[in-house]
Amino acid sequence: MNEEKANSLKLTTDQIESKFGSGSIMRFGDSGRDLTVDAIPTGALPLDVALGIGGVPRGRIIEIYGPESSGKTTLALQILAEAQALGGIVAFIDAEHALDPVYAARLGVDIDEVLISQPDFGEQALEICDMLVRSGAIDCIVVDSVAALVPRAEIEGEIGDTTVGLQARLMSQALRKLAGSLSKSNTTCIFIN
């Protein structure tokens, strides 16, 4: 880097640290932190290998997307079982009100230890998710499913009422709110879509 750019960069980083505090900007190499991403295995070795880190990353939002009956919930339950096997605490937000505990147990989930919520509307589901993440005690949360996160206004409104974009705004706001909390708590949040 030439001297002019180096001086400009130094001045800018000093201003950023002055405004936002020490450590608000740094080079990866200067952080002194381990840059390895910790992961929860999926229970499917080929998938763990394909993901490149041995599973799904901790402290992140994960979306499992696919057509109906393609194994999305099965994969999410396997990840919960793996998190439990590592000694973790897990939660399942069942917005669809369709979780089969017998099937979950067959996949290796200790259903007696799963925190479960069956919320009435989308805002409630996402607020519960946020509170669990902020507790710092949860290792992995599954939200099943995004399509079932119906906003309260839509549930309480009349059939035919226009609620264009309401669910999209709800999800957008929730994901922005969750993103920072997840990295601090090291919680993996899996949304099934």
N, C-alpha and C positions, 0 to 999 in steps of 0.2 A: 504494500500500500504506500502511495507516495505521501510525503510529509504534509502537504496541504489537506489531503483527505483525513489523515491521521489526526491532525489538529482539530479539524471540523468535527470529526467523530468524538473526540475527547470532550470538546466543548458541549456537544449535544448530550452525551451521556451524563456529564456533570450536571447539566440543567435538568435532565430527567430525574436523576437521583436527588437533586435539591428539591424538586417539586413533589416527587412521589415516595422518597425515602430510599435508603441504602438497600441494594439488592433488587430494586425494581427493574433494572436492566443489567445484563451481564452476558459474557460469552459462555457458551456451554462448558468450555474447558476450564473456566474460572470458578464455576459454581461449587466445585468440590463435591457434588452430589453424584450418586450412582445413577447413570442414565439408562440402566436396564429397565425395561417395562415388565412389571410383574404380571402374571397371567393366571387365570383359572382355566384348567383344562376343560375341553368340551365333552370328554368321554368318547370321542371319535378321533383316534390317532391320526388318520389321514387329514382330517380337518385341522387338527392342532399343528401338524407339519405345514399345511397350506397357509395357515394364518401367520406362520413365521416366528411366533413367540411362544408357541406351546399351548395356545388357548386364546380366550378372549381377554383383553387387557383390563386390569383393575383401574378404577378411577375414571372410567369412560362411559359414554352412552353408546350402547350397541343396538342396532336394529336388525331383527331377524325378519326378513321379508320373503314372501312366497305365496303361491296359490293356496286355496283352501285344501286342507288335509295333506299338506306336503311335509309335515313333520316339524313345523316351527315350535309348537308347544313342547313336543317330545325333546327337541334339542335344548330348549330352555330348561326343562326339568332335569335333563342330564347335567347341565352346567350347575344347577342348584345342588344336585347330588354330589358333584365333584367339589363344590365349595364347602359343603358340609363335611365331606371326607377329609378336607384340609383343616377342619376345626372351625369353619366359618359359620356365621349366623346369616340366615337367608329369609327373604320375604317374597310373597306372591300376591300381587294386586290383581284380583280376578274380576276385572270389569265386565267380562262376559258371563260371569256367574256359572261357569261350566267346568271348573277344575274337577277332575276325577282323582280323588285321593288314593284309591286302590291302584290305579295305573301309575300314579306318581311313585307310590311305594315300590311297585314292581321295577321301576327304573332306578331304584336305589335312594330315593329321597326319604329322609327320616321325617315323615309327615307330622309326627308329634312335636317336632321342633321348628316347623315352618311357621312364620308369622303370616297370617292370611287376612286379607281385607277384601270385602265384596262391596265396593262403594256404589252409591246410588246415581252418581253423575260424574262427569269428567273432572270438574274442578276439585271435587272431594278426593278422587283417586290421585290426582297429581299433588295435592297438598299433603296427603298421607305419605306419598313417595318422598316428597321434599323433607318432611319431618323425620322420616326414617333415615334418610341420607345425612341430614344435619346432626343426627344423634351420634354419628361416628361409630356406631356399634354394628352396623349391617355390612356384610361382605358383598352380597349380591341380591338385587331386587329384580323381579320379573313383573312387567306390566302387560297383561294379556286382555285385551289387545287395543291398539290405537283406535281401530274402528269403533270399539265399544265405549270410548271416552266421549260420550255424548254430553255437550254442555247443558248446564241446568236450564238455561233459557229455552233450549229446544225441547227438553223433557216437559217443562211446565207450560210451554206454549201450546197453541192449537195446531192441529194437523193442517198443513198448508201454509203456516207462518213462514216468512222468509228469514232464514238464519244463515245467509250466504257468508262463508268464510269464518264463521264463528269457531268451529273446531280447529281450523288452521291457526287462527290467532291464539287460541288456548294452548295448543301444542308449542307454538313458537315462543310464547312467553314462558311456559314451563321449562322448555329445554334451555333457554337462556339462564333461567334461575338455577336450574340443576347443574349446569356445566361447571361452575366454579365450586360448588359444594362437593361434587363427586371427586374432583381431584384432591381436595383437602382431606376427605374422609376415606379415600381409596376404595370407594364403593363402586361396583359395576352395576349399571342399570340397563336392563335388557327390555327393549320395547318390541313386542310382536306386532307385525303389521300384515 
